[in-house]
Amino acid sequence: MVADHGGVAVGTLLYRRRVAAGEPLRLDPRPVPVVGREKLLGSIAKRSTVVLCGPGGVGKTTAALEYAYRHLDEYALVWMFRAAEATALLAQFHELAERLDPTGIGERADPVARVHAALARQRGCWLLIFDSARDHAAVRRWLPPQGSGDVLVTTRDGRWPPGRTLPVDGLSTDVAAQFLLNQTGEFDTGSAEAIARRLGGLPLALAQAAAFVAGTGGTLAGYLQLLRRERPGLLPAAATWRPAFDDLRAAGPGPIALLRLLACLAPEDIPVRVLLSAPLPAAVPEEIRAELRPLVERPSGLDAAALELRRYHLIGPPGDLVSVHRLVQAVTLDALEPGRRAAWRAAAAALVEAAVPADVTVGESWPVCALLLRHALLVVDPLSRSMGRLARSPGHAGDYATARGLWQILAESRSARLGPGHPDTLAARDGLAYWSSVAAGPHGDRDGAEDQQQGG
């Protein structure tokens, strides 16, 4: 279907605008395709003032534009402001003031006041979009105090009055994978899902991935291999986070240090309060200790740093456990020199090891061990004593399948590095055989467990 007379064609739907030629209408081109945002767009429609907040590249502006184009017929005036800089915003208000007040009434007045007064007199409903606002304080004076209209704001900053914010998150794996398949014309669901997970469902990164595959004539499987080998060169979406990183550095050492630590761990369920408890373990490299001290030596140090990271939506919502976007982790680590990166990973390993309870067989220890496990598997040496201690916890907690899997990892690692006859390898095979037998139950594969014990 072809749109005309001010219509906007999307697939088989035609959206016509009520705004007549010459009346105020300014919007960026409509983004296509938009997927996985129906719930978000429905939530926008239920409020008069909405702040879409989230990290760079997550699709805040896309959602705002999609909403505006879908609802053009409901508004007599639609205007989109570039709200990152006050000087540019003032010029845009002056332009709109001239459109709304062409006879020159109040020509000497502040253009912001002129626009607000004209909107208050406006008979039809209007929609203003303030795109890329720095924070609430920076945009507050520009917001109309009255009138029959709606306001949409996009921002990285999450500190706004209660009830106004709508967080914008990455796309789910299935939606993101289907987007990649549709854009590339492929049927490789496995590669599409793997790419979607590695990119954390970030729409900008997904669009760039699809464009790369289509533009080079490659495949999703090939792109996945490139992403694994050459991650920094394939993440142009990372540029959207650079202003946030610059602001974090200006805020002091705590926030950027916390971000670097989080980047070394698994992306979900990071028990930061468990890890960052004084005193810091001696195994933390000395150059990293100085950066971590503000987080553990001052009562409010960790909370203040976490608040700064949440301000830019670099980590998840408040709570005892922290999550961080996979691409944020990648960009943070890629910005470090190899030696510094290794030092931060060593620090993360030392903190995880120090947090493993002395007695992992008692019930009080099991929740902490369960939280530490995914991070330990990522950063802790399988041959370490703490890893061997941690491996005992799931079985005592009744999670026999996890216990069997852990002892399998330890047995294979020790056999490869220490040799099949080393006492530590044999101990790991004993553990694997025991928990395999328990997991199998009273009628399980006892012969298989004995084979595992003997290395077969």
BELHUCOR-V838903 format. One record per helix or strand of 2 or more residues. SS is the DSSP state (helix for helix, strand for strand). FROM is the first residue (numbers start at 1). LEN is the number of residues. If there is no record, write none. Layout:
SS|FROM|LEN  SS|FROM|LEN
This chain:
strand|7|4  strand|13|4  strand|25|2  helix|38|7  strand|49|5  helix|60|11  helix|72|3  strand|77|6  helix|86|15  helix|111|11  strand|126|8  helix|136|7  strand|149|7  strand|165|3  helix|173|12  helix|189|10  helix|203|14  helix|220|10  helix|231|4  helix|236|15  helix|253|11  helix|272|4  helix|286|11  helix|301|11  helix|326|9  helix|338|18  helix|363|17  helix|385|6  helix|393|4  helix|400|19  helix|423|18  helix|446|8
